[in-house]
């Protein structure tokens, strides 16, 4: 297969119609396990399977797996664990059919992350957290992430896919430029005499990440807007590994998969944590969730073709990079995947870009409701998400989505149009 062929995102409607046409509408069997070795007690997980929802075309289920790696305390991780899912689901209109629900999910994840961050920051606590949040509906996997935890997928055919992006300042030039353009400073810790040590950090605050939930003391150019990727697996299934940086700082994705091959998820998660901790001892909270998506008719752990038997030099492991968001992973030769199809990928930190939609607004957003925090707003109060962005040329005055005043202020602060200090000082006057 040619490595130069242009890759195009496959429309969701095409995938679902293809699924119906071939009568492959069964859901996978999900089996999961998790393991943890704790040093600071700031890693938390969230697992909720078989969540029911009523759609316009019937009742169906989805499952959710989340990993929250806190820093500067555990308050942000705990709050996000308890509130993020509800904030995401509340941003999805009711009475959507399955295709519409899945199409609305990436934008609802953006709204839910921002709402959770906004609500937590009101508490005035400086804690922050990374988030890797996975929603599985049928064979469709949607991942939203901020920070440096990761989610990887190995298909039943043995191909590796990265479903998240690292938001470490050390490896993301685009994010460094965004922060400095918004008023932050990026540099290493200065020990005096001109000596600099450690990773690149954002100042004030000294955070080495460019995106997180919380971190009130760093500034709102550290944004909660997640990278989102949505893929559809073949009915052969696959294995997901969701893990904190305590794992990925010690082992590669390939090592994590190889060390637990053939094991059930609970044993696999324990083995991955053991592999990460063993060489140098535990240096950070180390947490792993393993999820197997199994064909219903073949309830057994998938055994992909050993990597040594695959064609040397050809790694069908990543979709074509759409932005520098994915540049944190080593460059790999691209071959268009046969069995895992990309439906959505977006990593922009600009809220106005992420809440834009190609779908009818009447279906996606209520006219007099804030697209982020879901509060009702009067017609004269709502501010279009496109206001001041030069995007108003084709839009009518009543076109949304709309933001309430406080969410508009947060958007402007995150996009460098209003400083965090200006907003907080105006609230305290």
N, C-alpha and C positions, 0 to 999 in steps of 0.2 A: 504494500500500500504506500502510495507516495507520501513523503513528508512535507511536501510543499502545497498540497491542496488546501484551498481556503476553507476554514471551518465556519459554519453558520449555526447560530442558535436555532434549535428546532422548536417551532411554535407549540405551545402546550396543547392547543386544540387538535393539532395533527397527531400528537402522541396519544392522546386519549381516544381519538377516533380510530387510530390504528389498533389500540388495545381492544376496543369494543369489536372491531371487525374480525380480529383473530380470536375473540372470546377469551382472552387472557385477562380476566378481570378479578381473578382471585387475589387475595391479600397474602403477603408473606407471613410466616410464623416468626415472631420476634422472640429471641432468647437473649438475655443480657446478664452481665455480671460486673462487679466493680471491686476495686481494691484501693487501699490508701495506706501510706506511711506518713505520719504527721510529725512535723518539727515545731511549727508555730500555731497549728490549729486554725489556719485561715482558708483552707480549701473546703468547699461544700459542693454537694451534688444534688440533683433533682431528677427523679424518675417518676413518670406517670404514664402508665400504659392504658390502652383501651379507653381513651377519653371520647365520650359520645358527643355528637353534635347533630342537630336537625338541619338538613339542607332543603333547598327547594325541590330536590329530586329524591328525597328519602333520608334515612338515618345512616350515618357511617361513623367510623372511629379513626382516631389518630393517636400516636404515642409521642411523648416528649422526654428528651434526655438533656440535662443541663449540667455544666461544670462552671463553678465560680471560684476563681483564685483571688482571694482578698489580699490587700496590703494596707499597711498603716492601721491595722485593726481589722476585725471581721464584720463590722456593722454593715458595710455596703454589700458584702457577699450575702449575708443573711437576708437583708431587705430585698435584694434582687431575686434571690431564690423564692421568696414568699410572694412576690408581686408581679414578676415579669410576665408570666404566662397569662394572667388575667388582663394585663395591660395590652398584650398582643391581641388576644381574642376580642377584646372590646373594640379594637380598631377595625375589625372585619364586619361589614354590614351583614345583617341577617338575611335569610331566604335566598342565599346564593346557591347555585348548583355546584357540583364538585369542581368543574373546570374553573368557574369563577372564583371559588374559595381558594384554590391553589394559586390562581393568578394574583389574588389579592394578598396572599400571605407574605411575600417579600416586603411589600410596602407597610403592611401591618407590623412586621417585625421592626422596621425602622421606627415607626411611631411608638411602638411599645418600649423599645430601648430608650428613646428620648424621654418619654413620659416617666419611666422609672427613674432615670437620672434626675429629672427635674424635681420629682417628688422627694427623692432622697436628699438632694442638696438643700431643700427647704429646712431639713432637720439641723443643718449647720455642723454636721460631723465631717471631719477631713478624710475619713476612710474611703478607699476605692476598691474596685474589683475588675478583673477580666471576666469575660463571659463567652462561653461557647454553647450555643443553644441549638438543639437539633429537633426538628419536627418531622416525623415519618407518617405519611398517609399513603397506604397501599405501597407501591413500589417507588413512590416519589419521596426523596429526601431533601429537606430544606435546612440549610445551616446558616446561622447568623453569628458573627463573632466580633468581639473587640478585645484587644490585648494580644497575649502571646501563648495562650493555650491553643491546641490544634485539634482538628478532626480530619482523619484520613479514612479512605475507603479502599478496600481491596475487593474487586468483583470476583465472582465465582470462577471467572476465567483467568484470574491471577494478575489483573492489571491494577495499578495503584493510582489513586486520584486524591489530590489535596482539596478539601472542601472548605478550608478556612485560609485566612491570610494573617501573617505576623504583623503586628503594629509596634514593632520595636524601632526606636529611632536609629539605632545602629545600622539597620539594613533597609531603610525606606527613605530614599532621598525626597520623594514627593511629599511625604508627610513632614519631613524636616522643613522643607520650603514653605509648606502651608502654615506651620506653627510660627515661623519667623515672620511671615507676611501678616499674621494675625496679631503680632505684638509680643510673642513669647521669645525666649532665648534658648538656644540649643548648644550644649557644650558638656565637656567632661568635668568631673569633680576636680577643683583646683586645690592642691595641698599646700600652696605657697611656693614662692620662688619660681613660678612659671611651670611647675610640674603638674601634669594632668593625668588622672588615673580613672579606670573603670569605664563603663559604657557611656554613650552619649545620653544626656538627660535633658529634660525640659525644665527651665528655671523661670519663675520661682517654683519651689516644690521638690525639684530633683527627681521627677518621675522619668523612667527610661522608656515609657510607652507613650504613644501618641493618641490612643483611644482607650477609653475605659468608662465605667459607670461610677459616679462619685467624684472623688479627688477635688473637692471644693477649693482646697488651698492652692491648687496648681493653676487654675484658670480655665475658662470655658473653651479655649482652643484645644484643650484635651477633650475630644468630643465622644459622645456615646453612640454616634451613627455607625451601625455595624456594616461590615462586609457581608454580603449575602450571596449564597450560591444554592441553586436548586437543580437537582439532577433526577433522572428516572433510570432505575436499574432494569435490567432484563429479569425475567422470572427465574434466572439461575441464582439470583440473590447475591449476597456478599457480606463482608464483615466491616463494621465501623469501629474505629478506635478513637475515643475522645480522651484527651489527657492534658494535664497541666504542664507547665514548663519544667517542673521537676523531672518529668519523663523525657521531654524533647531536648533538654540541655545535656542529657546523658546518652541517649540512643537515637539513631536515625529511624525514619519511618520503616525502612526495609528491615532493620534489625528488630523493631517492635513486632512486625508481622511474622518474621521468620522464627523468633524465639518461642512463639506460642502456637505454631501451626498444628492443627489437628486437635487442639484442646477445646473444651467447652468454654463459654465466655467467662464464667467465674474463675476458673483456673487460669485462663489466658490473661485476665486482668492482673491477677496476682503475680504471674510470671513476668509480665511487662514491668510492673513496679519493682520486682526483685532484680530484674536485669538493669534497671536504671539506678537503683540504690547500691547494688553490690560493690562496684569498683572502688568508690570513694566514701561509702557510707552516706547516710541521709544528710543532705545539706539544705533541703527545702521541702516543703510539703509536696508529696508526690502522689498524684491521684490519677486513676485510669478507669474508664468505663468501656466495656466491649459489648457491642450489639451485633448479633448475627441475624441477618434477614434470610430466612430459609424457605425454599419452595415447600408448599403445603404437602405435596405428594412425596417429598423426600426430606423428612425431618432428621437431617444429620448435618454435622458440621461440614461445611464445604471444604473440599481439598483441591485447591487450585494447582495448576501445573507448576512444578518447582521452577524457580527462577533460573536455575542453571540450564534448564532445557529450553528456555526462551531464546530467541534470536539475539545474539550478542550485539550490544550497542543500540538496540531498538527498545526504548522504554515507552510503552504506550500508557504512560502514567499520569499525564496532565492534559487538560484542555489548553488550547492556545491561550497565552496570557493576554488578557484584555486591557490590563493597566499595570502600573508598577506595583499594585497591591500584592501581586503574586511573586514579585521579584525576590522575596525573602527566601524562597526555596531555590536550591541549586538548579541551574539551567539543565533541562533534559530535552532530548530530541522529541519533537512532537509528531505523533501519528494519530490521525483522527480515530477516536474509539469506535469499536464495533457494537458494544453492548450497553454502555452507560451513556445516556444522551443528556446533554446540557440543555436546561430549559430557561435558566435565568442566572446572570452573574453581574453584580454591580458592587463597586467598592468606593464610590465617591463619598467624601466627607461633607458634601454640601446638601443640606436638608432640602432645599428647594428643588434640587435635581432628583433626590430620592423619593419624594412624595409626588412627583409628577407621574402621570399615568396615561397609557394609550387606550385604556378602557373607558367606556361611558361614565362620566362623572356621577350621573344619577345612580349608578349601581355601586360605585366605589366609595363615595363620600356624601354624607348628608350635608345639605346646603348650609344649614345654620348650626353646625357643630364643628368644633375645633378638630382638625385632622390628627392632632397629637394627643391632647389630653381629654378629648371627647366631651368637653363641657359645652352646653348650649350657649350660643352667642346671638345677639341681636343683629339684624341685617346691617346696621350702621357700625357694628363693632368689629366684624370679621375683616382680617387683612389677608388678601390673596397670597398664597405661597410664592407666587411669581412677582410680587410687588418689588420694584427696584432691580429686577434681574434682567430687564430687556426682553423678557419673554411675553410681554403683554400684547405684542403686535397682533396676534391672531385670536386673542381671548376677549370675550365680552365682559362687561363689568361684573356680572354675576357668576362668572366661571370661577371655580375653586380648584383645588381644595383651599380652605380657609384656616387661618390660625387665630386663636384669641390673642389679646395684646401681650400677655406674659410669654406665650410660646413664640410669638413673633420676636420679642426681645431676646429670648434665648437663641433663636435661629440667627439673629444678627450678631450676637456675641460669639457664637460658634464659628460664624463665617467671617469674623474679623471686622464687621461693620459697626460694632459697638463693643466697648471694652467691658469686661466683667465688673470692674470696679465701678463704672458708671451705673450699671444696673443695680448693684447691691447698695450703692450710696443713695440712689433714688428711692429704693424700697425702704431705707431706714429713715428718710427725712419725714 
